[in-house]
Amino acid sequence: MRKAGLVMVALLGGCATLGNPERRVSEALAEGNYARAAAIIEDTHPAHDQYPLLQEQYPGIIMASHQYRQRLILEAGAMSRKQHWEQAHTLVKNHRHKVVDPSALDEMLTALNSLEEHQLNQVLAERRRAQAQALQDSAGLTEKLSGFHLPRAKQEQQQLAEERLFVANDLTRLGEYFAQRQQWLLARDLLSTAHQLTPDQPPSAQLAKAQQILNDASQRARARHNRALLTEADQLMARYQRNGQLDSLLAARSFLNKHRNNPALADHQKRLEQWARRRFSEEMNTGEALYARGQYREAYRIWKQVAPLYPDNEELNKKLERSRRVLANLRNLQDN
């Protein structure tokens, strides 16, 4: 009995040292199969003669596997950016078994599926809207077909109804998909179009939500825009108050005129108009006083300078014309 036990121990010890795992590891690495190479090393018994050598190789194989996995992820990503989806999926699936830990590749496949679905839905959204537009443009076709007796007309009418329902349902699916991703403008357009195609059906609940969010967003954006306009108007008007220069007044007036239809700036426009009229009146009087003292050139300069405030003012234009004639006569006298 004891002899039989000794024989069994000897046989087991011999099995542990049999085979050439180092060669099998080299063959696996030659095929780029890091997972198989690592598995061979992990299955090699510590009593095997090649065990120490294989243990030295193991960390390098793991590192090489990680690098190979990262290269696959980068290549698949580059293919997806070119919309070569089939190639990207094939690359990852065909090489997944070669890496030690394929979980990152599985995540990459999930990401590829999600990205591909998103881009496909964008393409389908464009196509479904075009189909919906065509159906809406031919809204009277169903009524025309209803007057025909031939079976072919009935079939065409049925196909048209089925197409309308299919397009409406897919528009709803796409609209809800983009609503989940908070692309509210696209979601609203798709869901609204779907409801227009089938007005007898209740609209998706996401339509009201998208409309509310867009209305709120529009109001917030308008408020931000108005705050920015008010800030700029305040700065321009404050600059004129500081320096009193006509150019500053004209700059503020030009800005407010550009936004004259914005009620948020109504108070600024009213106040600036008062400043402009007062400045215009002052400059007109100054010019008149200079003219009365015979300082025609200075009077003309003042009136010319203030003209951009009210270029169509009849009184101002008469003064400019009168001063131009006087200055011309003076030049003629000097020449003679």
C-alpha positions in Angstrom: 0.0 0.0 0.0 2.8 2.4 0.9 4.6 1.5 -2.4 1.5 2.5 -4.3 1.3 5.9 -2.6 5.0 6.6 -3.4 4.3 5.7 -7.1 1.3 8.1 -7.2 3.5 11.0 -5.7 6.2 10.3 -8.3 3.7 10.3 -11.1 2.2 13.6 -9.9 5.6 15.2 -9.6 6.4 14.1 -13.1 3.2 15.6 -14.5 4.0 18.9 -13.0 7.3 19.1 -14.9 6.0 17.7 -18.2 5.3 19.8 -21.3 6.8 23.0 -22.6 4.6 25.9 -21.4 7.2 28.4 -22.4 6.9 27.4 -26.0 3.1 27.5 -25.9 3.4 31.0 -24.4 5.7 32.1 -27.2 3.2 30.7 -29.8 0.3 32.6 -28.1 2.3 35.8 -28.1 3.2 35.3 -31.8 -0.5 35.3 -32.5 -1.0 38.4 -30.3 -3.2 36.4 -27.9 -2.1 37.8 -24.5 -5.1 36.2 -22.7 -4.0 32.7 -23.7 -0.4 33.4 -22.9 -1.4 34.7 -19.4 -3.7 31.7 -18.9 -0.9 29.2 -19.7 1.4 30.8 -17.2 -1.4 30.9 -14.5 -2.0 27.1 -15.1 1.6 26.2 -14.9 2.4 24.3 -11.6 5.0 26.0 -9.4 7.0 22.8 -9.5 7.5 23.0 -13.2 11.1 23.8 -14.3 9.9 26.7 -16.5 7.8 28.3 -13.7 10.3 30.9 -12.6 11.0 32.0 -16.2 7.2 32.3 -16.9 6.6 34.3 -13.8 9.2 36.8 -15.0 7.4 37.1 -18.3 4.0 37.5 -16.7 4.0 41.2 -15.8 5.3 42.1 -19.3 2.5 40.1 -20.9 -0.1 41.8 -18.7 1.3 45.2 -19.6 1.4 44.3 -23.3 -2.2 43.2 -23.1 -3.3 46.5 -21.6 -1.4 48.4 -24.3 -3.0 46.2 -27.0 -6.4 46.8 -25.5 -5.9 50.5 -25.5 -4.8 50.5 -29.1 -7.9 48.6 -30.1 -10.0 51.2 -28.2 -8.3 54.1 -30.0 -8.6 52.4 -33.5 -12.3 51.6 -32.9 -12.9 55.2 -31.8 -11.2 56.5 -34.9 -13.4 54.3 -37.1 -16.5 55.5 -35.3 -15.6 59.1 -35.9 -15.5 58.3 -39.6 -18.9 56.5 -39.1 -17.3 53.1 -40.1 -19.5 51.4 -37.5 -19.3 47.9 -38.9 -15.5 48.0 -39.0 -15.3 49.3 -35.5 -17.6 46.6 -34.1 -15.7 43.8 -36.0 -12.4 45.0 -34.8 -13.4 44.9 -31.1 -15.3 41.6 -31.4 -12.6 39.8 -33.3 -9.8 40.7 -30.9 -11.7 40.8 -27.6 -10.6 37.3 -26.7 -6.9 38.2 -27.0 -6.7 40.6 -24.0 -6.4 39.6 -20.4 -9.2 41.8 -19.1 -11.8 42.6 -21.9 -14.1 44.6 -19.7 -12.9 47.9 -21.2 -13.6 46.5 -24.7 -17.1 45.5 -23.6 -17.6 49.1 -22.4 -16.3 50.3 -25.7 -18.8 48.2 -27.6 -21.6 49.6 -25.4 -20.4 53.1 -26.1 -20.2 52.4 -29.8 -23.8 51.1 -29.8 -25.0 54.2 -28.0 -23.1 56.6 -30.3 -24.2 54.7 -33.4 -27.8 54.7 -32.3 -27.6 58.5 -31.6 -26.3 59.3 -35.1 -28.7 56.9 -36.8 -31.6 58.5 -35.0 -30.4 61.9 -36.1 -30.4 60.7 -39.7 -33.8 59.1 -39.2 -35.2 62.2 -37.7 -34.2 64.2 -40.8 -35.8 61.5 -43.0 -39.0 61.2 -41.0 -39.5 65.0 -41.0 -39.1 65.0 -44.8 -41.6 62.2 -45.1 -44.0 64.1 -42.8 -43.7 67.2 -44.9 -44.5 65.2 -48.0 -47.6 63.7 -46.3 -48.7 67.1 -45.2 -48.2 68.5 -48.6 -50.4 65.8 -50.1 -53.1 66.0 -47.4 -55.9 66.2 -50.0 -54.8 63.0 -51.7 -56.7 60.8 -49.3 -59.9 62.6 -50.0 -59.3 62.3 -53.8 -58.7 58.6 -53.5 -61.8 58.0 -51.5 -63.9 58.9 -54.6 -62.5 56.1 -56.7 -64.2 52.7 -56.9 -61.2 50.6 -58.2 -59.5 48.3 -55.6 -56.2 49.8 -56.5 -57.4 53.2 -55.2 -58.5 51.6 -51.9 -55.1 49.9 -51.5 -53.3 53.2 -52.2 -55.5 54.9 -49.6 -54.8 52.2 -47.1 -51.0 52.4 -47.7 -51.2 56.2 -47.3 -52.9 55.8 -43.9 -50.4 53.2 -42.8 -47.5 55.3 -43.9 -48.9 58.3 -42.0 -49.3 56.2 -38.8 -45.8 54.7 -39.2 -44.1 58.1 -39.7 -46.1 59.6 -36.8 -45.2 56.7 -34.5 -41.5 56.8 -35.4 -41.5 60.6 -35.0 -42.9 60.1 -31.5 -40.2 57.4 -30.7 -37.4 59.7 -32.0 -38.8 62.7 -30.1 -39.0 60.8 -26.9 -35.4 59.5 -27.5 -34.0 63.0 -27.9 -36.1 64.3 -24.9 -34.4 61.7 -22.7 -31.1 63.2 -23.9 -32.4 66.7 -23.2 -32.2 67.8 -26.8 -35.4 69.7 -26.3 -35.6 71.7 -29.5 -35.3 68.7 -31.7 -37.6 66.7 -29.4 -40.3 69.4 -29.6 -40.1 69.7 -33.4 -40.4 65.9 -33.9 -43.2 65.4 -31.4 -45.1 68.4 -32.7 -44.8 67.1 -36.2 -46.0 63.7 -35.1 -49.1 65.3 -33.5 -49.8 67.2 -36.6 -49.9 64.0 -38.6 -52.3 62.3 -36.2 -54.2 65.1 -34.5 -56.9 62.6 -33.3 -54.3 60.9 -31.1 -53.1 62.4 -27.8 -49.6 63.9 -28.1 -46.7 62.5 -26.2 -46.3 63.9 -22.6 -42.8 64.9 -23.6 -44.1 67.5 -26.0 -45.6 69.6 -23.3 -42.4 69.2 -21.2 -40.2 70.2 -24.1 -42.4 73.3 -24.9 -42.3 74.4 -21.2 -38.5 73.9 -21.0 -37.9 75.8 -24.2 -40.2 78.6 -23.1 -38.4 78.9 -19.8 -35.0 78.7 -21.5 -36.1 81.4 -24.0 -37.2 83.6 -21.2 -33.9 83.1 -19.3 -31.9 83.8 -22.5 -33.9 86.9 -23.2 -33.4 88.1 -19.7 -29.7 87.5 -19.9 -29.6 89.4 -23.2 -31.6 92.3 -21.8 -29.3 92.5 -18.8 -26.3 92.7 -21.1 -27.9 95.4 -23.2 -28.8 97.4 -20.1 -25.3 97.2 -18.8 -23.9 98.4 -22.1 -26.4 101.2 -22.3 -25.6 102.3 -18.7 -21.9 102.3 -19.5 -22.3 104.4 -22.7 -24.6 106.9 -21.0 -22.3 107.2 -18.0 -19.4 107.9 -20.3 -21.3 110.8 -21.8 -22.1 112.1 -18.3 -18.4 112.0 -17.4 -16.8 113.6 -20.4 -19.7 115.6 -22.0 -18.3 114.9 -25.4 -20.8 114.8 -28.4 -19.1 111.7 -29.7 -20.1 109.8 -26.5 -23.7 111.1 -26.8 -23.8 109.9 -30.5 -22.3 106.5 -29.5 -25.0 106.0 -26.8 -27.7 107.1 -29.2 -26.5 104.9 -32.0 -26.6 101.9 -29.6 -30.1 102.6 -28.4 -31.4 103.2 -31.9 -30.1 99.8 -32.9 -32.3 98.3 -30.2 -35.2 100.8 -30.4 -37.8 98.0 -30.4 -36.6 96.4 -27.2 -39.0 97.6 -24.4 -36.3 96.8 -21.8 -34.4 99.9 -23.0 -37.4 102.2 -23.2 -36.5 104.3 -20.2 -32.9 104.7 -21.4 -34.1 105.8 -24.8 -36.5 108.3 -23.3 -33.7 109.8 -21.1 -31.2 109.9 -23.8 -33.6 111.6 -26.2 -34.0 114.3 -23.6 -30.2 114.7 -23.4 -30.0 114.8 -27.2 -32.6 117.5 -27.5 -31.1 119.6 -24.8 -27.6 119.3 -26.3 -28.9 120.0 -29.8 -30.7 123.2 -28.5 -27.5 124.3 -26.7 -25.3 123.8 -29.7 -27.8 125.6 -32.0 -27.8 128.6 -29.7 -24.0 128.6 -29.4 -23.7 128.6 -33.1 -26.2 131.4 -33.5 -24.3 133.5 -30.9 -21.1 132.9 -32.8 -22.7 133.7 -36.1 -24.1 137.0 -34.7 -20.6 138.0 -33.7 -19.4 137.4 -37.2 -17.6 134.1 -36.3 -19.1 132.3 -39.2 -16.5 129.6 -39.5 -16.9 128.6 -35.8 -20.7 128.8 -36.1 -20.6 126.5 -39.2 -18.3 124.0 -37.3 -20.6 123.8 -34.3 -23.7 123.3 -36.5 -21.9 120.7 -38.7 -20.8 118.9 -35.6 -24.2 118.6 -34.0 -26.0 117.7 -37.3 -25.7 113.9 -36.7 -28.1 114.2 -33.8 -31.0 115.4 -36.1 -29.7 115.4 -39.7 -33.2 116.1 -41.1 -33.8 119.2 -38.9 -35.0 121.9 -41.3 -33.8 124.9 -39.2 -30.3 123.4 -38.8 -30.0 122.7 -42.5 -31.0 126.3 -43.3 -28.3 127.6 -40.9 -25.7 125.4 -42.5 -26.7 126.5 -46.0 -26.6 130.2 -44.9 -23.2 129.9 -43.3 -21.8 128.0 -46.3 -22.9 130.9 -48.6 -21.4 133.5 -46.2 -18.1 131.6 -46.0 -18.0 131.2 -49.8 -18.6 135.0 -50.3 -15.8 135.8 -47.8 -13.4 133.6 -49.7 -14.3 135.2 -53.0 -13.7 138.7 -51.4 -10.3 137.6 -50.1 -9.3 136.2 -53.5 -10.3 139.5 -55.2 
